[in-house]
């Protein structure tokens, strides 16, 4: 399913705490059921993870990923649909770009699915309610560490009930920074920019981390364990949940030029107020990717 819109997406940045939310109490009231839904889906996926896979082909890996998605969605989708029956549902988790007006559920039933399939620990379940292209409430559950991150636009962000606070570092040279690809099959232009940007950051930051998925790096930025995350892609399900958590923790979300981020931005940057300008100075030297260069070449699931 494709959701194209000619209406520019509203932007939000510099900490969601500074953006008014006229539906704050209504959105906050959704959070307990939303948290319960991602936690139940996460519990479903734990016993399905094998210690060591015996894949022989790409098709084997893809089949395992699809099976994981189906198992988690069987739990997650009915609960979210019941919670907000009029909200739309984005069927393609690798989709990017602006959504039609109104409310939409954007979920990743197994964020970091490739890790789950290979017996690695970096995976979770995310679900975000998006209203007129702005994420307003989100929950991220990491079953293997029993951590649940949540945020409400204008209402702050926490992990297991404890408020999140970004890093206090003042210089990029002391920073732990990270990036990664959004999905298999991204364009050569995107891969080139990932390579260029990592080389640049190796010269400016203290340590560079390249891993997937994006959400698990973004929650570390919000928690103050990492300092900068960037990506040259706009896969909604990989960015929206973590972006809201970072913004509501007091971090900054923008594009790599420092402009407010939205669903039609060419790229993505999340960091702290103190390090934002320094990160922009490095990353803004990398050419931005045009919309036609962001299209995935494979791994899209078809009905």
N, C-alpha and C positions, 0 to 999 in steps of 0.2 A: 504494500500500500504506500502510495506517495502522497505527501501533504505539501503542496506548493501554495504559496501565498505571495501576492504582490505587495502586501503591506509590510513595511519595515518592522522588525522586531524591536520592542522597547528594550533599552539597555539598563543595566544596573551594575554598579561597581562601588569601589571605595568603602565596602562594608555595608551589607544589607541593613544593618542597624540604623542607617541614616535614611532609608527609604520608607516612607509611610506605607502602612498596610491597612486599608480600611476594613479588611476582613480578618484582622489579627485574631480575635477571640474565636471566631468560627474556624479558622485554620488550626489554631492551637487545639481545639476540641477534637480534631481529626487524629491527632498524633498518637494517642494510646492505641487505637485500633490499627493504625498504620504500622506502628512498631510491632504489635502482636503479629501482623500479617508477615512482615519480613522475617521475624524470628521463627515463625512456624515453617516458612519456606526453607529457611536455613537449616532447621533441625531435620527436615526431610532430606536434605542433600548430604548431610554428614555421613550416614551409613552407605551412601551410594559412591563414595570416593574410594578408589582402590589405592593401595600402597604403591603399586608399581604397574603401569599399564603394559600391555603386550601389543601395541599398535605396530602394524607393518606398513601401512599406506596412509596417505593423506585422507582418503575416504574413511578409514577407520577412526581417525581423529575427529573428523567432521561429524560422523555418526554419533560418537560419544558426546560431543558438544550439543547436538540437537536433542539427544535423549535427556541430557541434563536440563536443558531449557524446558522441555515438555514436562518433566517431573516437578520442577519448581513452579512453573506456570499453573499447573493443575491445582496447586495450593494458593498461589498468590493472586491470580487474576479474579477468581470469584469473590475473594475477600475485598479487593480494591473496588471492584464493580459494585458490590453491595454498599461499600462505604460512600461512594460518590456515583450513583447510578447514571447521572446525566453526563458524566465526563467521558470523553473519547478515549480510545486506547490505541497507542502506537504499536502496530504489530511487528514492525521491523526494527529491532534494537540497534541495528547499524545505521539507521537513517539519521540524516542531519538536516539542518536548515530550519526555516521558520514554519511554525505550525499554524493552522487556521485559528481564528479567534475562538475564545471560550476556554474551557477546562479540558485538560488531557492528562492521562496517566502515562508517565514515561518510566518504565521499569527495566531493570536488567536482572532477570531471574537468577542468573549466576554470573555476577560481575567477576571477571577473572576466570571465565569458564575453561580456558586453555590450561590454567594452573590446576583447577579441580580435576580435569581429565588426566593430567599427568602426575597426580598425587602430590602436588605442591600446596603449601598452606595459604597462598595469597589469593583468596577469593571471598566473596560475600554475596549478599542479596540487597538490591536497592530498589526503592520506589519513590517517585517524586510527583506531586501534583503541580502541574504547570497551568497558570491562568494567564491568558493573553500573552503567552510567550515569556512569562516570568515564573521561575520556580517559587512556590509559596510555602510548601511543607515537604519535608523529605525524611526518610529513615534509611539507614545503612546498617545492616547486621553482619558481623564477622563471626560466624559460629565457632571457629576453632580457637578464637581468643575470648569469646563471650563478650564482645564489645558491640554496643549499639550506639551509633552516632545519629543525632537527629537535629533538625533545625526548622524554625518557622520564620518566614520573612518578617523582620521587625521584632522578632521574639527571642533572638539569641540561638546559640547552638551548644550542645552538650554531648558527652559520652557517658553512658550509664548514669545520667543525672548530674554529672560534674561539669561545670562550665568549661568550655574550650577557650584557650588563650594562645595566640600565635607567639612565635619566637621574638625575643627582644634583641637579637643581634643587630649590630649597627653597620656592618661592612660585609660586602659580598665575599671577600676573601676568606671569611670564617664560615661561609654558608654550606650546608648540605643541600644540594639541588638535584632535581630529577626531571626526567621526561620519559617518553616511550611512544610506541606506535599505538594507534587507536584500534586497528583491526588488521587482519591479513588482507593482502591485496590492495593496499593503498598505492597511490601513483608514484612513479619514479621521482616526480618533483617533490612530493612530501618526504620521501625517503632521503633525498638529497638535503633537504632543509633540516631534517633530524640530524644527519651527519654533520652538517656545517655548524649547527647550534651546539651540539655536544662538544665539538672541538673548541669553539669559542668559550664555552663555560668551563672547560678543563683549564683554560688559561686564566680565568677570573674567579672561580669559586674554589672552595677548599676540597670538596669531594663531590663527584657526580654519580648519580644513580640512574640507570636506565632499566626500567621494568614495566610490567603490566600487572594489573590494570591501573588506569588513571585514578579511579576513586580511592584506591588504597594509598596512593601517594598524597592525594588531596586531603584526606583526613589527617595525615601526619603533619601537613602544613598547618591545618587548623589547630592541631594539638601542640604545636611548637616543637615537634621532633624533627621536621624538615623545614626548609626555609623558602624554597622556590620550586614551583612546578610549571612547566609549559608544554604545549602540544600544538602541532600544526594540523590539527584535524578538528572536525566539528561533529563527531558522533554524539548525539544528544545524551543517550543513556550512560555514556562514560563520563560526562562532564557536569550535568545539571545537579545531581545530588551533592557531589563534592564541592561544586562551586558555591552552592547555597550554604553549606556548612562552613566553608572558609570565610565567606563574606559575613556571616552572622557571628563568627568567632572574633571578628575585628580585623580580618585580613583584607587584602585588596584583590579584586578580580578585574582583569582588563584584557585587551588584546596585547600583542607584543610591542605595539607602538605606544601603549599607555592609554589608549582610548577605551571608553566604557565597553564592556563585553556584552554581546547579545547573541542570539541564535543565528544571526547572519554575519557574525564577525569572521574574518579569515583565519584566525588562530586564537590561542588562549594562553593566559598567564595568571597564575595565582601565587601570591607572596604576602609579605608583611608590609605595613606602611613604611617602615624604615628602609627596606631593601627594594621597594618597587622601582624607584628611579634608576638605581644601579642595574637592576635586571633588565629594564627597558633599554638602557643604553647599550647593553650587550646584544640583546635579542633583536632590536630594531635594525641592526645591520644585516639581518637575514631577510632576503626577499620574501614577501608574503605570497601565499598560494592563492591562485584565482579559483573561483567556484568549479570550473570544469576540470581543474587539476586535483580536486579533492575527491572525485568520484572513485568508489571502490571498484576494482576490476574483477574480483571474485569473492566467494564466501558469503554472498547474499543469499538468504534462504528464500526459496520460492514456494508458493503453496502447492 
